[in-house]
Amino acid sequence: MAGCTLYSALDLVDGYYQILMRESDIPLTAVSTPSGMLWEWLVMPQGLSNAPATFNRFVTQLFRPMRAFAQTYFDDIFVHSRAEAGQTAMDVHLQHLRRVFEVMRANKLYANIDKCVFAAEEIKVLGCFVSSAGVRADPEKAKAGRHLSRRRTYDSGWALPTTCTSTVLATPG
C-alpha cells in the first residue's frame, strides 16, 4: 500500500452466509426446535468453530492473484493503486476494481455499498488510516489512551505496552 495514491475499501455482506455448506456437512448443522422441527443450514452459519478460518481462507485464495493491489482481511477487501505505465492513478484503480468485481461476481460475493469507500486518498484499515503519507492512528481510538499513566509492574517494567494495541502506542505525544 506504500506509495499508492488511491484506495478503495469493500465490505462483504454477511460474509459467512455467502459460503455454501459442503453437502456432507449440512446434517452436522442441524438444530431441533421446541416444536420438533429440524432445521439445517445450507450456508455457513456464524458460531461454527472453523467458520472464521474457512471464510478467511476462501477470500484469501480468491484474491491471492491480485495481492499486488488487493489485500483482504476476513470480509474486508482493500484495493490500492498508483499511476503507472503512462496511465493515471484513476485509470489503474478502475482496472484494479474491475478485476476485483469480476472475481466477486464469479463467486457470488456481494458488498455492502453503505460500508464501501471508492477511490479515496485515505481509507480506514483495521482501526488506522492509510494514505500515500503512510499509516496513522485513528485519533478517536488514540485519545482514549492519552490519560493513562506510566504504571509499573513488579517484574515487567512499564505495563502499558502489554495492555494496549499498537494504535494507542503509535499516537504521538
N, C-alpha and C positions, 0 to 999 in steps of 0.2 A: 504494500500500500504506500510505501515511501515514494515520494516524488510524483505521485498522481495528483491530478487537479480536479477530477470529477468523481463523485461517489454516489452510489445508489444502495439502499438497504431494502431488502424484501423480507417480509414476514409471512411464512406459510400458515394458512388457515388450518386450525385443528390438526396439527402435524400427524399425530398418531392415527387419527381416523382416516387418513389418506393412504394408509398401508393396509392392503388386503391380508387377511389371515391365511396361512397355508391351510389347505383343505383338511389335512390330518390333525391340525391343531385346534380347529373350531370346536370340537367336543370338549376340549380342555378349558374352554372359557365359559362353559355352561353355568347358568345361575338359575336357581329354583325360586319362584315367588311364593308368597304365603297361600295363594290360591291354587298352587300346584302346577302352574305354567312353567315351562322350561325355556329359557332364552339363551341363545348362543350368539357370540359376537362374530360378525363376518369381516369386520375391520379390527385393527389392533386397538384395544381399549387402553386407557391410562390405568396405571396401577399394576400392570404385569411387571415382574421383576426384570425381565430383559427388554422391555419396551424402549427405554431410552437408548440403550446401546444399539438395538436393532434399527431404530429410526435414524440415529446419528450415522450409523454405518451406511444405510441406504442413501441418505442425502450426500454424504461424503463421496461415495463411489460414483454417484451420478455426475457430480460436478468436478471430480478429480481431473478430467482432461482440460478443464478450464481454470485450474488453480493459479495460473499466472495472472488472472484478472478477476477471479470469483472465489472468495473464501466462504466457507459455511460453518455454522455453529448451531447444531440441532435444527431449529425451524427458521433460522435467520440465514440469509444469503447476502453477502456484501460484495458489490461489484465496484471495481476501481479502474480508472483509465487516465491516460495522458496522451498528448499529441505525439504521433509517430509516423514516420514514412510519408511526410507531406500531408497528412490528414490532421484535421483539427481534433482537439480532445473530445469535442461533442460527437464528431463522426465516429471516432473509435469507440466511444462509450455506447453509442446507439448500436454498433455492431456487436459489442460485448453483451448488451442487454438482449438483443435479438437471439443470440446463441443460448443464453440462459433461458429465455422464454420458450425456445424450441424444445429444450430438454424438459422443461416443466410441462409443456403441452403433451409431449410424447409419453410422459409418465403420469399424466393426470394429477399434477400438483397445482394447487391453487394458492394465490397470495391474497392476503388481507389488504386491500387497497388503502384502507384507512390508516394502516401502520407502515405503509411503504413510503420511502423517500427516493425521489428520482433526480439524477443529475445535479446534486448539491455539491457545494465546495467543502462541506463538512457534514459528517454523519456521526451518530452515536453508535458506538460499538462496545458492547459489554460494559456499560457504565462509564466509558470515556469518550471523548470527542476525537475523531481522526480527521485530519485535513492535510493539505500539502505542507503545512508548517510542522506536522508531526502529531504526537498524541498528547492530549492534555486532559486533566481530571475534570469531571463534571463538577462545577462549583457548588451545586446543590448538595451533592453527596459529600464533597470535601469539607464543607463548612461544619458538618456535624462533628468532625474530629478536631477542630481548632481549639475547643475548650478543654481537651484532655491534658492532664498534667503528665510529667515525665515520672510516673510511678516506677519504683524499682522493686524487683522481687529478690528473694533471698539468694538464689543461685543463678539467675539468668540475666541479671542486669536490667536494662530497660524493657518493660513488659509490653509496651505499645506495639512493636512490630509483630509480636506473636498473636495479637488480638484484633488487628485491623487489616483491611485489604490494602493493596498497593495504591488504590485510588486515594485514600487518605494520606498515605505516605508520599505520594507524588505531588501533593499540593505545596507550592512554595509558601514560606512563612510559617 
